[in-house]
Amino acid sequence: MMGLLPRSLAGRTLAALCAALLLLFLAMAAIHAVLLARTVDKATEEILARQLSSLMDSVAAAPEWDRDAIAHGLSRPDLEVHWLPVNVPDPWGNEHVRWVPLSDRIRELSWFPTAVRIRPGTIDADQKRILGVAAIADFPDGSHLLVRMSSFNLLAVDTAVLYGFAASAALFVLGAAALALRSATAPLTALSTAVQGLSLEEALPAVSDHAPEEVRTLARRLNDMADRVRAALRQRTLALAALSHDVMSPVSRLKLRAAEMPDGEQRQVIQRDLAEIEAMVTDVLAFLRGGHESEPARMLHVASIVQTLVDEFASTGQAVAELRMDDVVIEGRPTALKRAIGNLISNAVTHGRAPWIAVENRGSDLAIRVGDNGPGIPASDLPLIMTPFFRGDRARAAGGGSGLGLPIARAIAVAHGGDLTIESPAGQGVVATLLLPKKMRATTSDTESRRFLPRTSVNDACTTPGRGCCSRNRSGGRGSTAPRGHASGR
């Protein structure tokens, strides 16, 4: 039942109004039909009573020798009038009177009858007539008057005009209500659209003075809420910037000291731990940034970015097969997209076998598919794979990683107006699909994060076709010597 309701406020209000008017119309029609039937019945009885009383008075008022002639003179094809003298017995005898209200009304209207008995006829609904009505009146001198009507027309009322007028009035009310609802909900719809594309740098556009007071109040409350969110984000980003500085500065000093140590296993262990700490801090900052980098969006050759990443992994001895490579240009942030694609490739290289990547043109969208032929993700872990800091049993056993690789990739995809999906058929590895629109769609941006969070040391992504336009390693996705796997739940 709920699925049949319109989704909009105006639609639901109009639907409720239509239902109320329909119920009102049906109730009015039913009550009108009952009252009209009663009125028609009483009017029919009144007309019949006046016609019969007039016949009886016309005959009874005449001299006795003229009554029979007058009675026959009043007769016509559908009406028989017979005067029965005193010496003619009553043809009905003491038969019970069966139309009492009509008999009483005739006696009220007529001067002469002492008693009136009526035989009701049968109603022909199709012809709207009463067939076979008969009446007998007793006069004071003992004579009788017998009247037979073969048919008597019922009153006919044309209700089409009334119901048509009522329907027209209902349509007029609905039209006026629709205009009023449109006037009331248009500012609310505009406000909803403005909130959908709300940037934390800007206030909501002013609401029309003609908008309802509730809509204007809502706009003011939303602006107040945005101000509070800006203040909270400013505090958060300042704290993150301070944390990054406080953590990375000692790490940098330790890296310099480790470089001065003699070559040996202890030096390598310390450098590996420091690289993991640096990468983890970078991952956390990238995740908290929510995919919104400080760099502006521009037109990109995604295939070039992918080929550059494949070359970087190949240079460390980790081959990634290139399948379909459609040369498609999209709008995006190169550093963020390179991080997202690199995270997916790193996961495939670390946790799978025979990793591969494909770039596919899908109309208005672009799909970047990264897969492997590894053991895949257990079905119990698949619903949690996008949860920040979640690592499956296999990822924990492999060691390393922060459990943020996939959440970061998905946040970047969402910031571009796309999404990230993960599929893992049993025993067939994992396929990650990064779906991106060719034209970035408007999303709510965390401008405060872009302003205060420090940028990570990520090499520039390619914006022109070709290979080898980038050669430095990504500090956010790999260490200084080889790509490292992001433990994002696998």
N, C-alpha and C positions, 0 to 999 in steps of 0.2 A: 504493500500500500504506500509506504514511504517513497518507493521508487517512482511513483506516479506524480509526486509533488514537484512543481517547478523548483529550480535551484535558487533563483533570485528572490530577493525580498519583495520586489514589486510583483513578480509572478505569483508568489504564494499569497500575497494580499489580495490580488485580483481573483485568484482561484477561490479563496475563502469568501470574497464578496459575491462571486458568481454562484457559489453553492448556497449562500444565504439568500440571495435574490431568487434562486430557483426554488428553494424550500418555501420562501414567502409567496412566490407565484403559485406554486402547487396548493399551498394552504388556502390562499385567496380563491383560487379556482374551485377547490372543493367546497369551501363555505358558501361561495357564490352559487354554486350548482344546487346546494341544498336549499338555500333561501329562495333562489329563483324557482325551484320546483314547487315549493310551498306557495309562493306568490301566484304562480301560474295556476295551480290547482284551485286556490281561492278565487282567482279572477274568473276561471272557467265556471266554477259553481255559481258565482254571482251573475254572470251573463246568462247562464242556463236558467237560473231562478227567475230573473227578470223576464226572460222570454216566455217561460211557462206561466208565470203569474199574469202577464199581459194577455195571453190567450184565454186563461180562465176567467179573468175579469171581463173580457170582451164578450164572451158567451154568456156568462151569468148576468150581466147587466141588461141583456136584451130580453124582450118579452118571451114568454115560454114558447109561443108558436113560431117565433123567428130563430130560436136557438139552433135548431138542427141546420137550417139554411146557413146561418152565420158560421157554424162549425165547419160545414163543408166548404164554405167560401174561404176560410182560413187555411184549408188544406192545400198542400202542394206535393210534388213527387217524393220529396224526402220527409214529408210531414203529414201525418194523418190525425185529424181532430174529429171526434165523434161525441155527440151529446146523447146521453142515455136518459130517457124520461123516467118518471117515478115508478111506473109499472114494469120497468126493465130491471131485472136483478143486477146487483153489483157483480161484474165478471170476475173480480179478484177476491170477492168474499172478504174474509178477515185475514188475508195474506199479510205476513210480516213485512213491515216497511224496512228496506235495507239501505237507504241513503238518507239517514236522519238529518244531517246538517242541511242538505238541500231542501228537504221537506219543511223544516222549521223556517228556513229563509223564505220559501214561497209563501208560507202562511203570514210572515211578517210583511211581505210586500203586497199580498192580495187582500181584497176586501171581503170576498164572498166565501171561499172554501172553508168548511169546518174541519176538514181533514184532507191531507195530501199524502199519497204513497208513491214512492219512486222505485222503479226497477232500474238499477244501473246497468248500462250496457258493457260491451267489451271495448278495450282500447286497441286501436290499430296504430302501433308506434310508427310504422313506415309512412302511413298516410296522415299521421297526427290527427286522428279522428276518434270519436266515441260512437260505436255502432250499437243500434238497438235500444236506445233509451226509451222508457215508457213511464207514463205518470197517469194517475187517476185522482180526481178531486171530487170530494163530496160536498154538495151544495146544501143549504139549510132546508130547501123544499124536498129533499130526498133524491133529487136527480144527481147524475154523475157526468163528469167530463173525462173522456179517455183521449190521451195524447200519445202518439207513437212517433218517434224520430228515428228514421233509418240511419242517419249520421249527423254528428255535431262536431264542427271543427274545433280542435283545441287551439289555445293560444300558442303561437310560435314566436320565440325570441331569438334574434340573431346575435349570438355571443361572439362571433368572429371579430366584429368591430371592437368590442370591449377588450377581448384578449389581445388583439393586435395593438390597441392603444397601450395596454399594460406592458406588452413586450417592447414596444418602442420606448416607453418611459424607462424600462429596465436597461435597455441598450444605451440610452442617453446617460443614465446614472453611471453605468460601467465606463462609458467614454470619459465622463467627467472625472471619475475616480482614477482612470488610467493616466489622464493628464496630471492630476494632482500627485499621484504616486511617482510619475516620471520627474515632476518638479522636485519632489522630496528626496528621491533616491539618486538622481543624477549627481548631486554634490557628493553623496556617499560613494558612488562608483568612481568618481574622479579622485576622491581621497584614497580609495583602495588602490587605484592605479599608481598614485603618487607614492604611497607607502611601499608598494612592490619594488619600485626603483629608487627607494630612498637611499641617499648617500649620507654618511655620517658627517660629511663636511657641510651639508646644506640643510636648511630648514624646509619643512613642507611648504608647498606653494599656498598662497593665501586662498582661503575658501570664500566663495561668493557671499556677499552680504545678504543675498536672498535665500541662502541655504538655511535649513532648520537650525534652531539653536543647539540641538543635540549634536549635529554634525560639526558645527563650529567649535563646540566644547571638546569633541573628540579630537579635532585637529590640534587644538591647544594642548591637550593632554599628551598626544603623540609627540609634539615638539618638546614638551617638558621631559618626556621619557627619553627622547633622543639626546637631550642635553645631559641627562644623568648617565646614559650609556657612554657618551663621549668622555665624560669625566672619569668613568670607571676604566675605559680603555686607555685613557691617557696615563692613569696611575699604573695600569697593568704593563703597558709598553715601556714606561720609564723604569719600572721594576725589572722587566726582562732585559732592558738595555744595560742596567746596572749589573744584573746577574751575569750577563754575557761578558761584560768587561771584567768583573771580579773573577770569573772562572777562567776565561781565556787568557788573561794576563799571566797568572801563575803557570798555566799550561805552556804558554810560549816560552817562559823562562826555563821551565823544566826541559822543554825540547832543546833549547840551546845548551843546557848543561849536559843533557844526554848525548848531544852531538860531540861534546868534548871528552866523553868517556872512551876508554879503549874499546876497540872492536871486540865483540864477544856476545855470548848468549844473553847476558844480563842487559846489555845495551839494547839489543833487539827487543827483549821483553818490555823494557821501559818505553821504548819508542812505539811499540804496538799498543800498549795500554794508553799512552798519551794520545795516539791517533784515534783510538776508540772513544776516549773521553771527548775529544774535539768534535768527532763526527756525531756523537750522541747529542752534544749541546747544539750543534748545527741543525740536527734533525728536529729537536724540540722547538727551536726557534722557528724553523720552517713550518712546522705543524701549527704553532700558535699564530703564525702569520696567516694561516688559512688559505694559502694559495694566492694571496694578493701581494705581488712583488711591487717594488717601487718603480720598476722599469715601465715605460709606456708600451702599449700594444702596437704592433705593426704587422705588416704582411710578411708571412714566413713560408719558405719551402720546407715542409715537414720532412720530406724524403731526405733532404740534405742533413737535417738535424739527426735523423735516424742513422744515416750512413756514417756520420761523424762519430756517433756513439758506438756503432758496430766496429769502426776502425780502432777506437780507443780500447774496447774490450779485446779486440784481436791482438793489439800490441802487448797485452799482458798474457797472451796465450789462451784466451777464452773466446772461442769462435762462436759467433751467432749467425745462423743462416738467414739470409735475406730472401723472402719469398716474393710476394707481389709488392711492387714499389710504384704506386701511382704518384706522378709528379703533380701535387695539388698545392695551391697557395691558400693559406687561411690567415685570419687575423688572430694574433695571440701575442703572449709575452714569451720571448724565446728562452730566457733563463728558467722560468718556471716550467715551461713545457719540457725543456731538456732534463730538468730534475725529475719530473714525473715519469718520462719515458725511461730515463736511466734507472730509476727505482724498479720499474717493472722488469727491465732486462737483467738487473742485478739479482732480483729474486729468482728469475728463470735460470740464470747461470749458477747461482748458489744452491738452490734446492731441487733443480731438475737436471735432466739430461737432454742433449741435443736441442738447445734453445733455438728459437726462430722468431722472426718478427716480420710483419706485413703492414703496409700502408694501403688502405682501400678507400676509393672515392665512393661515397654513398649519397649522391644527390647534393642536398644542402649541408650534409655532414661529412666528416672524415673519421674513419675508424682506424685506430692503430692497435693491431692485435699482436700480443706477445705471448708465446706459448712454449711448452717444453714437453718432453716425453718421460718425465719423472714419475714418482709414486703418487703425485697429486696431493690434494688436501682432503683429510677425512671429512666425511659428511657431517660429523658432529661439530667440526671446527669452521665449516664454511659460513654459517650465519654470523660468526663472530670475527671473521677475517678482517673486516673494516674497522674493528674496535681499536682505538689507540692503545698502544703498549701491549696488545695481545700477541702472544707468540704460541704457536702450536708446539706439541711435544717434539716434533722433528726439528723445528727451528731452535728450540731450547737446547736440544741435544747437539745441534751443529755449533752453537755458541755464537756470540757477537750479535750485533743488531740491536735496535731499540724498540722494535714493534711499531714503527711509525711510517715505514716505507709506503705501504698501501694507503693509509689514511692521508698522507701528504699528497700522494698522486691523485686521490679522489678529490681532495680539497682544491687542488689546482684545476682539475677538470670542471668542478662545479663553478669555480670562479670564472671560467671561460664560457659558462653556459652549457656545459656537457655533463658527462657522468662516467664512472668507471664501474664495470661489471666483471665478476670473477666466475668462471665456470670450471668445474673439475669433475668430468665423468670418471667413474670408478676405473682405475687402472690405465687411464689415458692422459695423465699429466694435468696441467693447468693451462687455461687460456684466459688472459686478461685483456679486455677490450676497452680501450680509451676512446670514447665517442666525443668528438668535438665539433661544434658548428663552424662553418667556414666564416661566418660573421659573428663576432662575439655578441652574446645576448646580455642585456643589462642585469647585473646582480648587485646586491647590497655589498658595498666595499668597505673594508676595515681601513679607513684612511689613516686613523691614528696609528695603527700598527705599521703602515708603510712609512709614516713620518719618523717614528722613533726607533724601530727595531733596526739593528745593524744588518747590513747585507752580508751574505755569506760569500766566501771566495769561490764563485762558480764562473767557469770560463764562458765567454760570450757564445751564444748559439748562432748557428748559421742563418743568414737571411737571404743568401743567394744560392742557386743550385750549384752542386759540385761537392767533391769530397776533399777532406784534408784542410778545411778552413778553420778547424780547431784542433789543437794538439795537446793542451794541458789537461791534467786529470781534474775531476770534480772533487773538491774537498768535502762536499756534502754527501757524496754517494760512494766514494772510494778513498782509500788511503793513498799514500804517495807512490806506492809501487804497484798495486794491483787493485782491481775493483773488489769492493767488499759487499756482501749480501745484506740487504736491509731485512731485519727480522720483523716482518709485518704480519705475522700470524701463521707463516708457513714454516 
